[in-house]
């Protein structure tokens, strides 16, 4: 897995679906072990957590020689917004307007046109 692709996505999924509902910090060892079962090496998990810390999504706390990671207010808000989009817990309000989408592809892009149509 790559840090910029699926490893980061998997970590955000774990944070949103496992850590967020508990509202408790997660031990680095537990996160690393869980991510390792998903195919992400511990070093990649630590790097992703460092980057999420820099982005203000999580904060680290040292407890002796171990560390925990907790979601910040920003992290909770972003994960809550993502969960709303992904799981559609509430039906979106319709503004009463219809939209019509049209497209044009030249013959040299026939396969893309057919894929979009399907």
Protein Blocks (a to p, Z undefined) as FASTA:
>chain_A
ZZklmmmmmmmmmmmmmmmmnopacdfklmmmmmmmnopafklmmmmmmmmmmnomaccd
dehjbccddddfklmmmmmmmmmmmnomaccddehiacdddddddfklmmmmmmmmZZ
